[in-house]
Amino acid sequence: KKGWWYAHFDGQWIARQMELHPTKDPVTLVAGTDDMDMCELSLEETGLTRKRGAEILEREFEMEWKKNGGPKYVSAKKGSKKK
């Protein structure tokens, strides 16, 4: 079945992860809360930096995150809330 996997990396590690499937409810995961259910690979280990077309813009991720009920994000580095 077709689905989409999104990851927001904060440096080398995933800060937020989202899984979307046409026949299932969206899954939104946040580091520090949902660690046991999240991908454990670093950005380098995923190979995404070498995969053409794998990157999306921050605003595109935020739009999907909000649309699918993702909770507000607080960056560990900045301590600021993202809407």
Secondary structure as the mmCIF struct_conf table of DSSP 4:
data_model
#
loop_
_struct_conf.conf_type_id
_struct_conf.id
_struct_conf.beg_label_comp_id
_struct_conf.beg_label_asym_id
_struct_conf.beg_label_seq_id
_struct_conf.end_label_comp_id
_struct_conf.end_label_asym_id
_struct_conf.end_label_seq_id
STRN STRN1 TRP A 4 ASP A 10
TURN_TY1_P TURN_TY1_P1 GLY A 11 GLN A 12
STRN STRN2 TRP A 13 LEU A 20
TURN_TY1_P TURN_TY1_P2 PRO A 22 THR A 23
BEND BEND1 LYS A 24 LYS A 24
STRN STRN3 VAL A 27 VAL A 30
TURN_TY1_P TURN_TY1_P3 ALA A 31 THR A 33
BEND BEND2 ASP A 34 ASP A 34
HELX_RH_3T_P HELX_RH_3T_P1 ASP A 35 ASP A 37
BEND BEND3 MET A 38 MET A 38
HELX_RH_AL_P HELX_RH_AL_P1 LEU A 43 THR A 46
TURN_TY1_P TURN_TY1_P4 GLY A 47 GLY A 47
HELX_RH_3T_P HELX_RH_3T_P2 LEU A 48 ARG A 50
BEND BEND4 LYS A 51 LYS A 51
TURN_TY1_P TURN_TY1_P5 ARG A 52 GLY A 53
HELX_RH_AL_P HELX_RH_AL_P2 GLU A 58 LYS A 67
TURN_TY1_P TURN_TY1_P6 ASN A 68 GLY A 69
HELX_LH_PP_P HELX_LH_PP_P1 GLY A 70 LYS A 72
STRN STRN4 TYR A 73 VAL A 74
TURN_TY1_P TURN_TY1_P7 ALA A 76 LYS A 78
STRN STRN5 LYS A 81 LYS A 82
#
